């Protein structure tokens, strides 16, 4: 377990300080993406230590893999974390739809700004100087750029799923939200879950499912880049939980967290 999480920390460092080959990491050495130049991971052991007196991160959002514009990264000499830090206000495209709809509140409880502040500290001042851990945390099923290729994703996830399992167990999120059926099925496969909702099926019929394990409630939603997400948002398609009810659930968890831990957040 420690070796896996230590490797995940090294991947995080590569996103901040430049890329490195992952051939020598305990899981990556067997992965088809071990020579990929671009990865995106936000895990640090300090994040866990900062949450030691709390019930972990409130919300973990899991998407399939980093969708990185490699040409932009190469031309501008960005580090991959810079791409996320540019989204001061989430873009209303792709995953940005979810961030904007559920996290971005300019005046209060702005979970997106909290997450960006965490990343800024991670990049600029060192993780040990982070005072308040984020209540929202984002991760991927596959940590490295997979060229938007489903076959590569399917190969890589057989290795990355061990990272994800340990990441979830370490962070202990109260609520896990997965984007799309691939991620939903992957999360459902690694935990002894009690099903409390419908089965994850085809994207165009019913991909919603709700599960819970001893630490987390798990909600699977349509991928924010797909038409079913907009239909769900508009109330014209039912995926097992209403859009507004998920917003209410997130707000209630955040309010409860503030009350229990007397934390002051931006």
NORRALIN-V813784 format. One record per residue. N is the residue number from 1. PHI is phi in whole degrees, 0 to 359 (none if undefined). OMEGA is omega in whole degrees, 0 to 359 (* if undefined). D_LAST is the distance of its C-alpha to the last C-alpha in Angstrom with 2 decimals. Layout:
# NORRALIN-V813784
n: <N | N>
phi: <PHI | PHI>
omega: <OMEGA | OMEGA>
d_last: <D_LAST | D_LAST>
This chain:
# NORRALIN-V813784
n: <1 | 2 | 3 | 4 | 5 | 6 | 7 | 8 | 9 | 10 | 11 | 12 | 13 | 14 | 15 | 16 | 17 | 18 | 19 | 20 | 21 | 22 | 23 | 24 | 25 | 26 | 27 | 28 | 29 | 30 | 31 | 32 | 33 | 34 | 35 | 36 | 37 | 38 | 39 | 40 | 41 | 42 | 43 | 44 | 45 | 46 | 47 | 48 | 49 | 50 | 51 | 52 | 53 | 54 | 55 | 56 | 57 | 58 | 59 | 60 | 61 | 62 | 63 | 64 | 65 | 66 | 67 | 68 | 69 | 70 | 71 | 72 | 73 | 74 | 75 | 76 | 77 | 78 | 79 | 80 | 81 | 82 | 83 | 84 | 85 | 86 | 87 | 88 | 89 | 90 | 91 | 92 | 93 | 94 | 95 | 96 | 97 | 98 | 99 | 100 | 101 | 102 | 103 | 104 | 105 | 106 | 107 | 108 | 109 | 110 | 111 | 112 | 113 | 114 | 115 | 116 | 117 | 118 | 119 | 120 | 121 | 122 | 123 | 124 | 125 | 126 | 127 | 128 | 129 | 130 | 131 | 132 | 133 | 134 | 135 | 136 | 137 | 138 | 139 | 140 | 141 | 142 | 143 | 144 | 145 | 146 | 147 | 148 | 149 | 150 | 151 | 152 | 153 | 154 | 155 | 156 | 157 | 158 | 159 | 160 | 161 | 162 | 163 | 164 | 165 | 166 | 167 | 168 | 169 | 170 | 171 | 172 | 173 | 174 | 175 | 176 | 177 | 178 | 179 | 180 | 181 | 182 | 183 | 184 | 185 | 186 | 187 | 188 | 189 | 190 | 191 | 192 | 193 | 194 | 195 | 196 | 197 | 198 | 199 | 200 | 201 | 202 | 203 | 204 | 205 | 206 | 207 | 208 | 209 | 210 | 211 | 212 | 213 | 214 | 215 | 216 | 217 | 218 | 219 | 220 | 221 | 222 | 223 | 224 | 225 | 226 | 227 | 228 | 229 | 230 | 231 | 232 | 233 | 234 | 235 | 236 | 237 | 238 | 239 | 240 | 241 | 242 | 243 | 244 | 245 | 246 | 247 | 248 | 249 | 250 | 251 | 252 | 253 | 254 | 255 | 256 | 257 | 258 | 259 | 260 | 261 | 262 | 263 | 264 | 265 | 266>
phi: <none | 298 | 298 | 296 | 292 | 297 | 296 | 297 | 296 | 294 | 296 | 302 | 299 | 293 | 290 | 268 | 253 | 119 | 268 | 214 | 284 | 255 | 301 | 267 | 283 | 297 | 258 | 298 | 300 | 258 | 267 | 296 | 260 | 296 | 257 | 298 | 280 | 227 | 224 | 213 | 210 | 243 | 285 | 215 | 297 | 295 | 302 | 291 | 296 | 293 | 260 | 297 | 261 | 240 | 267 | 76 | 292 | 288 | 231 | 245 | 251 | 240 | 250 | 287 | 197 | 294 | 259 | 259 | 282 | 298 | 297 | 296 | 300 | 293 | 289 | 263 | 62 | 291 | 264 | 301 | 294 | 296 | 298 | 288 | 295 | 289 | 275 | 300 | 243 | 305 | 288 | 273 | 220 | 53 | 297 | 303 | 301 | 294 | 301 | 290 | 288 | 247 | 243 | 270 | 228 | 303 | 260 | 203 | 47 | 278 | 295 | 293 | 296 | 302 | 294 | 296 | 297 | 299 | 292 | 299 | 295 | 300 | 277 | 259 | 245 | 98 | 298 | 292 | 269 | 290 | 272 | 241 | 287 | 288 | 273 | 243 | 221 | 244 | 216 | 233 | 295 | 249 | 277 | 248 | 301 | 246 | 60 | 53 | 249 | 298 | 294 | 294 | 301 | 298 | 289 | 290 | 293 | 297 | 265 | 293 | 296 | 290 | 300 | 299 | 301 | 291 | 298 | 296 | 294 | 284 | 279 | 53 | 293 | 287 | 229 | 251 | 244 | 253 | 257 | 91 | 290 | 299 | 289 | 301 | 293 | 295 | 296 | 295 | 276 | 254 | 232 | 286 | 256 | 262 | 288 | 237 | 211 | 277 | 281 | 285 | 232 | 298 | 304 | 269 | 247 | 207 | 255 | 283 | 211 | 231 | 227 | 213 | 242 | 292 | 250 | 227 | 263 | 238 | 242 | 254 | 243 | 299 | 296 | 299 | 273 | 262 | 303 | 303 | 296 | 294 | 295 | 295 | 297 | 280 | 82 | 266 | 219 | 255 | 248 | 104 | 215 | 287 | 307 | 293 | 287 | 292 | 299 | 295 | 299 | 298 | 298 | 295 | 297 | 293 | 297 | 295 | 297 | 298 | 295 | 289 | 251 | 50 | 271 | 252 | 245 | 295>
omega: <181 | 179 | 180 | 182 | 175 | 177 | 179 | 177 | 178 | 177 | 177 | 180 | 181 | 179 | 185 | 190 | 184 | 186 | 176 | 182 | 186 | 183 | 186 | 178 | 194 | 179 | 186 | 184 | 181 | 189 | 178 | 181 | 185 | 178 | 179 | 182 | 189 | 176 | 180 | 183 | 185 | 183 | 169 | 177 | 180 | 176 | 179 | 181 | 180 | 181 | 190 | 180 | 180 | 178 | 178 | 176 | 183 | 186 | 171 | 178 | 183 | 174 | 191 | 183 | 179 | 176 | 190 | 173 | 188 | 181 | 177 | 180 | 182 | 186 | 185 | 182 | 175 | 161 | 189 | 180 | 180 | 181 | 179 | 183 | 177 | 185 | 178 | 167 | 185 | 176 | 181 | 175 | 176 | 180 | 178 | 176 | 179 | 181 | 181 | 185 | 189 | 188 | 190 | 176 | 188 | 188 | 182 | 178 | 183 | 184 | 180 | 178 | 176 | 181 | 177 | 177 | 176 | 180 | 177 | 179 | 179 | 184 | 194 | 189 | 181 | 186 | 183 | 181 | 179 | 183 | 182 | 178 | 180 | 174 | 176 | 181 | 183 | 175 | 182 | 172 | 176 | 191 | 186 | 179 | 186 | 174 | 181 | 184 | 184 | 180 | 178 | 178 | 181 | 177 | 185 | 185 | 177 | 177 | 184 | 183 | 176 | 173 | 184 | 180 | 181 | 178 | 179 | 182 | 180 | 186 | 177 | 179 | 175 | 181 | 173 | 176 | 180 | 182 | 176 | 187 | 180 | 181 | 179 | 179 | 180 | 180 | 180 | 184 | 187 | 179 | 171 | 189 | 171 | 183 | 178 | 180 | 185 | 181 | 176 | 182 | 184 | 183 | 185 | 179 | 182 | 180 | 185 | 172 | 176 | 180 | 169 | 169 | 187 | 182 | 194 | 164 | 186 | 181 | 180 | 183 | 174 | 178 | 185 | 179 | 186 | 181 | 180 | 178 | 180 | 177 | 177 | 180 | 181 | 178 | 181 | 177 | 183 | 179 | 174 | 172 | 181 | 178 | 183 | 179 | 176 | 176 | 180 | 179 | 179 | 180 | 180 | 179 | 181 | 179 | 179 | 180 | 179 | 182 | 185 | 189 | 175 | 179 | 175 | 182 | 178 | *>
d_last: <33.81 | 32.68 | 34.49 | 32.72 | 29.21 | 30.28 | 31.47 | 28.22 | 26.51 | 29.15 | 28.41 | 24.73 | 26.02 | 28.35 | 25.61 | 24.07 | 27.28 | 29.83 | 31.88 | 34.46 | 37.09 | 36.40 | 40.06 | 39.80 | 36.90 | 38.16 | 37.38 | 37.00 | 40.56 | 41.93 | 39.63 | 40.82 | 37.65 | 38.12 | 38.97 | 36.23 | 34.60 | 31.16 | 28.82 | 25.16 | 23.64 | 20.29 | 21.66 | 21.64 | 23.02 | 20.21 | 17.86 | 20.37 | 20.67 | 17.01 | 17.39 | 20.75 | 20.04 | 18.24 | 19.75 | 18.61 | 16.19 | 15.81 | 16.84 | 19.07 | 20.32 | 23.73 | 25.54 | 29.06 | 28.97 | 27.39 | 28.73 | 28.83 | 30.67 | 32.80 | 34.57 | 31.40 | 30.36 | 33.87 | 34.33 | 31.14 | 30.97 | 27.44 | 26.11 | 25.18 | 21.51 | 21.42 | 22.28 | 19.04 | 16.95 | 18.72 | 17.18 | 14.21 | 15.21 | 17.18 | 20.89 | 22.74 | 25.29 | 25.98 | 23.10 | 20.78 | 21.95 | 20.33 | 16.96 | 17.07 | 18.51 | 16.48 | 13.06 | 12.26 | 10.82 | 10.02 | 9.00 | 7.27 | 7.05 | 7.15 | 8.84 | 10.53 | 7.98 | 7.05 | 10.83 | 11.56 | 9.68 | 11.85 | 14.80 | 14.48 | 14.64 | 17.41 | 19.29 | 19.00 | 18.47 | 19.69 | 18.31 | 19.20 | 16.59 | 13.63 | 11.95 | 9.83 | 11.62 | 10.53 | 11.42 | 13.18 | 16.02 | 18.67 | 22.24 | 25.75 | 29.09 | 30.76 | 28.84 | 31.00 | 31.96 | 34.80 | 36.07 | 35.13 | 38.28 | 38.50 | 41.32 | 39.42 | 36.42 | 38.83 | 40.35 | 37.15 | 35.45 | 38.29 | 36.95 | 33.20 | 33.18 | 33.71 | 30.56 | 28.63 | 30.24 | 29.31 | 25.75 | 25.27 | 27.09 | 25.05 | 21.55 | 22.67 | 20.40 | 20.70 | 21.05 | 22.64 | 22.95 | 25.73 | 26.60 | 30.34 | 33.36 | 33.85 | 30.61 | 31.10 | 34.60 | 33.64 | 31.11 | 33.67 | 36.28 | 34.71 | 33.88 | 36.17 | 34.50 | 35.45 | 35.54 | 34.12 | 34.41 | 36.56 | 37.77 | 36.19 | 38.73 | 39.23 | 36.38 | 38.38 | 39.28 | 36.88 | 34.38 | 32.19 | 32.43 | 30.55 | 31.08 | 29.91 | 30.68 | 30.19 | 26.50 | 25.19 | 25.74 | 26.53 | 26.44 | 28.23 | 27.59 | 29.49 | 28.44 | 26.19 | 28.71 | 31.60 | 33.13 | 32.85 | 29.04 | 29.43 | 32.19 | 30.03 | 27.21 | 29.88 | 31.41 | 34.73 | 34.68 | 33.89 | 32.74 | 32.58 | 29.18 | 28.13 | 25.24 | 23.80 | 24.36 | 22.34 | 19.38 | 20.01 | 20.33 | 16.97 | 15.25 | 17.41 | 16.62 | 12.84 | 13.58 | 16.21 | 14.16 | 11.75 | 15.07 | 16.99 | 14.90 | 13.18 | 9.99 | 6.88 | 3.79 | 0.00>
